[in-house]
Amino acid sequence: MSPPRLRDTRSATPANGTHNPPGRMSATNVTAIVASVAPAPWHLPHHSWVSSPVKYFNASTECLGRLVTEEAAILIATISDIALILDPTGVICDLAFSNDELASQVDEGWVGQHWGDTVTPETRPKIDLLVAEALAPSQVPTWHQVDHVARNGDEVPVRYCAVQLGSAGRLIATGRNLQGIAALQQRLVDAQQSLERDYWRLRQLETRYRLLFRGCGEAVMVLDPTTNKVVEVNPASAKLLGTDARRLVGKAMPDVFDKHGTEAVQSLFAGVRSSGRAAETRARLSDGSGELTVFAAPVRQDNATLLLIRLTVATSQTATRPLAEPKSRLAQVMELAPDGVVITSPDGSILSANAAFVEMTQLSTEEQLRGESLDRWLGRPGVDLNVLIANLRQHGAVRLFATSIRSEYGSSTEVEISAVSIDQGDRPSYGFIIRNVDRRVSPAAQTGRSLPRSLEQLTELVGRVPLKEVVRESTDLIERLCIEAALELTGDNRASAAELLGLSRQSLYVKLRRYGLSDASTEEGGG
């Protein structure tokens, strides 16, 4: 901290009326000033503080002697952030700082101005009160907060206490900088307002949740899977289960299903709790009146996992039954089909799959497939599924797409995929039928000599093997066709065929053996 800046403002006559030698002050006057500057009890956010009754030193003159004015001025300026010397009318005669931050914000031109002109209009009455209290006899010093106007226009809060010094009517106003306290106070207010906003936001969210939960037409409840007790239930659930909603909360879930339905529901809850994924099942009511579709999804609350249960009537037992029966038979056919059947979401995540596809992937259950991307098992990861989905979005269907399926243990199976887009409003999905063609019998060989690969077979290699291999296969095919054509033109004369092809006889024999077009006896004969 830099030394306080002072001007020599000496009081010619002390408070007791006796004349002191020049350059000295009464110790009583100094102790009165020090006692007034000492910190007083105060509490935020008040702007005025009244100190406790002042207790002066009993023997200040005997202990301190006659203090030099300069020493007293240094003492006053040091123990306060800002010190002002005023005349009885409140005009500033001199000032000193011991706070660098405050000194950089206060205007040097204060000297000669009225103290009230340096503060905001709202706090000028406090300046008049400070001056009046300092001039009043036997007045207990009182602290007041005022706001100065800094050089940059900001308000600087300062806490002042003023006392009279000497018979000349001079006043000493000592101040403490409250900018740090004001900043802390503002941060406290901001934090409190932020908490209030968060609190009301949560209250509004909870209110909306309650309105939606109670106004929902579907039967919804929240269940604790560890105790099987109902945590929350909406009126639709209570109506469906035939009981009062208030009686359900805190009680075990009613046993409204038959034996098989109860086992299916308990298995559903256990599976959702262990896997962390939503699932559903069907359960028949114990009174035989129908079936309910039970949907369960895990939700987190206070470090615990609860289950959100939705109950819906599965099917109508009247007019819709003739239509539902063929649909169920079709679903059963797809489930038991020897070809793999997979239904995925728009991004390729598997929603369901039949037993044939589970067998292709060499997994144990369908649950291991759900949620996984179909791309994980296709032969060209990142390519095949993107091509299929792009064509489904553009054309709605894909037929006989050749690729392969890689099982969980690395084996590969050649397959053909046909797919269709299923439009269900805001929940579209894709269906894939995957047929194993590993054991497919190749077309009967043409009469005469057959080629190792036809042009159609070569085109099927595109996208399944690197281009380099496709080019090599094409080159071999063309080379063999040319050799066969030369042999036919020359009547199977090897020497003439080699000359026609521009090859040596040995090179022709090598290529004949390579393509299986010659035997040893023919080559020994020289053709």
Secondary structure, 3 states (H helix, E strand, C coil): CCCCCCCCCCCCCCCCCCCCCCCEECHHHHHHHHHHHCCCCCCCCCCEEECCCCCCCCCHHHHHCCEEHHHHHHHHHHHCCEEEEECCCCEEEEEEECCHHHHHHCCHHHCCCEHHHHECHHHHHHHHHHHHHHHCCCCCCEEEEEEEECCCCCEEEEEEEEEEECCCCEEEEEEEECHHHHHHHHHHHHHHHHHHHHHHHHHHHHHHHHHHHHHCCCEEEEEECCCCEEEEECHHHHHHHCCCHHHHECCECCCCECHHHHHHHHHHHHHHHHHCCCEEEEEEECCCCCEEEEEEEEEEECCEEEEEEEEEECCCCCCCHHHHHHHHHHHHHHHHCCCEEEEECCCCEEEEECHHHHHHHCCCCHHHCCCCEHHHCECCCCCHHHHHHHHHHHHCEEEEEEEEEECCCCCEEEEEEEEEEECCCCCCEEEEEEEECCCCCCCCCCCCCCCCCCHHHHHHCECCECHHHHHHHHHHHHHHHHHHHHHHHCCCCHHHHHHHHCCCHHHHHHHHHHCCCCCHHHHHHCC
